[in-house]
Amino acid sequence: MPEKVKVGMVEHYYEKIGVAAVELEGEIAVGDTLVFKQGDKENEQKVLSMQINHINVEKGFKGDSVGIKVDAPVDEGSEVYKEL
């Protein structure tokens, strides 16, 4: 089982466009595999696109608020982990 490190928390989920706004506590990049976890619910997916202030970026760093397109709805307050 891959090791995981917490990289942020979901601040908001935009249902109409399927985007999670994530406040980062660590670094992530396009291509990373993230796990969105709240309670017993887990949703794993690869980062295919990411934006900061509506501008596409390849990386996000601690303190950034990034928008990540997600395949399935995620709950606000979900913890976000990156597989190492």
Helices and strands as residue ranges (DSSP letters): E 4-14, E 19-24, E 28-29, E 33-38, E 41-46, E 50-52, E 55-56, E 59-60, E 65-69, E 79-83
